[in-house]
Amino acid sequence: MFPVRLSDIELDIIRIKSLDAGMSASELMRRNGLMRPLPKRLSKISLQTYWELGQIGNNLNQLVKATNTALKIGRIPAKPELLRELLFVLHQCRRDIARDDIQDEDSEESEDDWEAD
């Protein structure tokens, strides 16, 4: 335990920052006090888009599996290389969304003048 005396305003700022970072106020204080980087969070829109693309990816994986099974028994329902290419593009989109969202958050942080003492 390490007791800290804070004003009401300082306590409110820490609570808001901890909610924004998605962690407890104690964890926020430990990370700031020990100079550990805070985790990056995705915006709600990016997170939902990322999740939806994951669902589409699951469906594509099922299509690729069904296509491969059909090819083994001598049927050609679709071109498996096109499905694999689509799956690759989908995964790249997910990575781009996560990276862009983190970069946007980094640029917003540079405008933030709050720093731990």
C-alpha positions as CSV (number, residue, x, y, z in Angstrom):
1,M,0.0,0.0,0.0
2,F,1.1,3.5,-0.8
3,P,-1.3,6.2,0.4
4,V,-1.6,9.3,-1.8
5,R,-3.4,12.5,-0.9
6,L,-5.4,14.0,-3.8
7,S,-7.7,16.9,-4.2
8,D,-11.3,16.1,-5.4
9,I,-10.4,17.4,-8.9
10,E,-7.2,15.3,-9.1
11,L,-9.2,12.2,-8.0
12,D,-11.8,12.9,-10.7
13,I,-9.1,13.3,-13.4
14,I,-7.5,9.9,-12.3
15,R,-10.9,8.2,-12.4
16,I,-11.7,9.7,-15.9
17,K,-8.2,8.7,-17.2
18,S,-8.6,5.2,-15.8
19,L,-12.0,4.7,-17.4
20,D,-10.6,6.0,-20.7
21,A,-7.7,3.5,-20.4
22,G,-10.0,0.7,-19.4
23,M,-8.3,-0.1,-16.2
24,S,-8.6,0.5,-12.5
25,A,-7.3,3.8,-11.0
26,S,-4.7,1.7,-9.1
27,E,-3.4,0.2,-12.3
28,L,-3.3,3.6,-13.9
29,M,-1.3,5.0,-11.0
30,R,1.1,2.0,-11.1
31,R,1.7,2.3,-14.8
32,N,2.2,6.1,-14.7
33,G,4.3,5.9,-11.6
34,L,6.6,3.2,-13.0
35,M,6.6,4.8,-16.5
36,R,5.1,1.8,-18.2
37,P,3.2,2.5,-21.4
38,L,-0.5,2.5,-21.2
39,P,-2.3,-0.1,-23.5
40,K,-3.8,1.2,-26.7
41,R,-7.5,0.9,-27.1
42,L,-9.6,0.7,-30.2
43,S,-12.5,3.1,-30.8
44,K,-16.0,1.6,-30.6
45,I,-16.4,1.9,-34.4
46,S,-13.0,0.3,-35.1
47,L,-13.7,-2.5,-32.5
48,Q,-17.1,-3.3,-34.0
49,T,-15.7,-3.3,-37.6
50,Y,-12.8,-5.4,-36.4
51,W,-15.2,-7.9,-34.8
52,E,-17.4,-8.0,-37.9
53,L,-14.5,-8.6,-40.2
54,G,-13.5,-11.5,-37.9
55,Q,-17.0,-13.0,-38.3
56,I,-16.6,-12.6,-42.1
57,G,-13.2,-14.3,-41.8
58,N,-14.7,-17.2,-40.0
59,N,-17.3,-17.7,-42.7
60,L,-14.5,-17.5,-45.4
61,N,-12.6,-20.2,-43.5
62,Q,-15.6,-22.4,-43.7
63,L,-16.0,-21.7,-47.4
64,V,-12.3,-22.6,-48.0
65,K,-12.7,-25.8,-46.0
66,A,-15.8,-26.7,-47.9
67,T,-14.1,-25.9,-51.2
68,N,-11.1,-28.0,-50.3
69,T,-13.3,-30.9,-49.3
70,A,-15.2,-30.6,-52.6
71,L,-12.0,-30.6,-54.6
72,K,-10.9,-33.8,-52.8
73,I,-14.0,-35.6,-54.1
74,G,-13.6,-34.2,-57.6
75,R,-16.0,-31.2,-57.6
76,I,-15.0,-27.6,-58.1
77,P,-17.5,-25.3,-56.3
78,A,-15.3,-22.2,-56.3
79,K,-11.7,-21.2,-57.0
80,P,-9.9,-21.9,-53.6
81,E,-7.1,-19.4,-54.5
82,L,-9.7,-16.6,-54.8
83,L,-11.1,-17.5,-51.4
84,R,-7.6,-17.6,-49.8
85,E,-6.8,-14.2,-51.4
86,L,-10.0,-12.8,-50.1
87,L,-9.2,-14.1,-46.6
88,F,-5.7,-12.5,-46.8
89,V,-7.2,-9.1,-47.8
90,L,-9.7,-9.4,-44.9
91,H,-6.9,-10.1,-42.4
92,Q,-4.9,-7.2,-43.8
93,C,-8.0,-4.9,-43.4
94,R,-8.3,-5.9,-39.7
95,R,-4.6,-5.2,-39.1
96,D,-4.9,-1.8,-40.8
97,I,-8.0,-0.9,-38.8
98,A,-6.2,-1.7,-35.5
99,R,-3.0,0.1,-36.6
100,D,-4.8,3.3,-37.8
101,D,-6.9,3.5,-34.7
102,I,-3.8,3.3,-32.5
103,Q,-2.0,5.9,-34.6
104,D,-5.1,8.2,-34.3
105,E,-5.0,7.7,-30.5
106,D,-1.3,8.5,-30.4
107,S,-1.9,11.8,-32.2
108,E,-4.6,12.7,-29.8
109,E,-2.4,11.9,-26.8
110,S,0.2,14.4,-28.0
111,E,-2.4,17.1,-27.6
112,D,-3.1,16.0,-24.1
113,D,-1.2,18.1,-21.6
114,W,-1.8,15.9,-18.5
115,E,1.3,14.1,-17.3
116,A,2.1,12.1,-14.2
117,D,4.5,13.9,-11.8
